[in-house]
């Protein structure tokens, strides 16, 4: 059962996105939604599938750390600089989402993310 939601906005290059991470009573991610904030870039067609894939994995008890590690650093466009000080550079939207989920499940990793080029789980 969803008891909390973390909403955010981020940019990769010139594209702007919305992300919602829904958490359960144990403060663990249970559902993820990612959308393009504006425009009709081809990536907008992929985003609902990305959110659904992550959600299905979470709801079927795939360990969050396993999910994050499998999708982390998977490259595709758009890629590049973000406007997120904790995640300054990504190789894809999926990479950003996984790093954001990792930060949500382990807030102490924020300091690691600032001091290391790659986020370690």
C-alpha positions as a printed Julia matrix, in Angstrom:
121×3 Matrix{Float64}:
  0.0    0.0     0.0
  1.39   3.39   -1.0
  1.83   5.7     1.99
  4.23   8.32    0.63
  5.24   9.77   -2.7
  8.39  11.61   -3.68
  7.81  13.9    -6.66
 10.59  15.59   -8.53
 11.65  17.24  -11.73
 14.92  16.81  -13.54
 16.51  17.69  -16.84
 18.89  15.83  -19.09
 20.27  18.28  -21.59
 17.35  20.31  -22.96
 14.66  17.75  -22.01
 12.66  18.16  -18.8
 11.12  15.23  -16.92
  8.83  14.5   -13.97
  9.43  11.54  -11.66
  7.24  10.12   -8.9
  8.48   7.4    -6.57
  5.67   5.9    -4.51
  6.77   4.31   -1.22
  5.2    1.65    0.97
  4.77   1.59    4.74
  8.42   0.46    5.09
  9.61   3.51    3.15
 10.63   1.29    0.23
  9.9    2.16   -3.43
  6.79   0.37   -4.67
  5.91   2.18   -7.89
  7.69   4.58  -10.27
  6.3    6.97  -12.85
  8.43   8.98  -15.3
  7.04  11.42  -17.84
  8.34  14.06  -20.22
  7.4   17.48  -18.85
  6.7   19.04  -22.23
  7.1   18.42  -25.9
  6.84  15.31  -27.99
 10.35  13.86  -28.07
 10.51  10.19  -29.14
 11.73   9.3   -25.63
  8.25  10.2   -24.3
  6.88   6.98  -25.84
  9.41   4.9   -23.89
  8.94   6.47  -20.45
  5.65   4.77  -19.47
  7.22   1.39  -20.3
 10.26   2.21  -18.16
  8.05   3.14  -15.21
  5.91   0.03  -15.66
  8.97  -2.24  -15.89
 10.42  -0.85  -12.67
  7.02  -0.98  -10.94
  6.4   -4.61  -11.94
  9.84  -5.6   -10.67
  9.26  -3.81   -7.35
  5.78  -5.29   -6.89
  7.09  -8.79   -7.64
  9.68  -8.45   -4.89
 12.78  -8.03   -7.05
 15.27  -6.59   -4.55
 15.62  -2.86   -5.17
 19.42  -3.04   -5.11
 19.39  -5.81   -7.76
 17.07  -3.79   -9.98
 19.18  -0.67   -9.62
 22.45  -2.48  -10.29
 21.07  -4.1   -13.47
 19.8   -0.84  -14.95
 22.53   1.48  -13.72
 24.77   2.86  -16.49
 22.67   1.39  -19.35
 23.37   3.92  -22.12
 20.88   5.45  -24.57
 19.74   8.93  -25.54
 19.1   11.36  -23.99
 22.31  11.34  -21.98
 24.53  13.98  -20.47
 24.43  16.6   -17.76
 21.45  16.91  -15.43
 20.25  19.73  -13.23
 20.45  17.46  -10.15
 23.41  18.23   -7.89
 23.38  14.66   -6.51
 23.32  13.08   -9.97
 25.19  15.5   -12.24
 25.82  13.18  -15.21
 23.86  10.22  -16.62
 24.06   7.91  -19.61
 20.24   7.59  -19.96
 16.9    8.31  -18.34
 16.96   4.79  -16.86
 20.37   5.55  -15.35
 18.97   8.69  -13.71
 15.87   6.9   -12.39
 17.95   4.09  -10.88
 20.36   6.5    -9.24
 17.4    8.47   -7.85
 15.82   5.28   -6.46
 19.17   4.37   -4.88
 19.28   7.77   -3.19
 15.72   7.32   -1.93
 16.42   3.93   -0.34
 19.78   5.01    1.09
 19.93   8.75    1.78
 23.46   8.34    3.16
 24.57   7.48   -0.36
 24.06  11.17   -1.2
 27.43  11.93    0.37
 28.95   9.02   -1.55
 27.43  10.31   -4.78
 29.04  13.7    -4.19
 32.49  12.24   -3.54
 32.54   9.43   -6.14
 31.91   9.5    -9.88
 29.8    6.32   -9.67
 27.14   5.58   -7.09
 27.89   2.45   -5.11
 25.16   0.4    -3.51
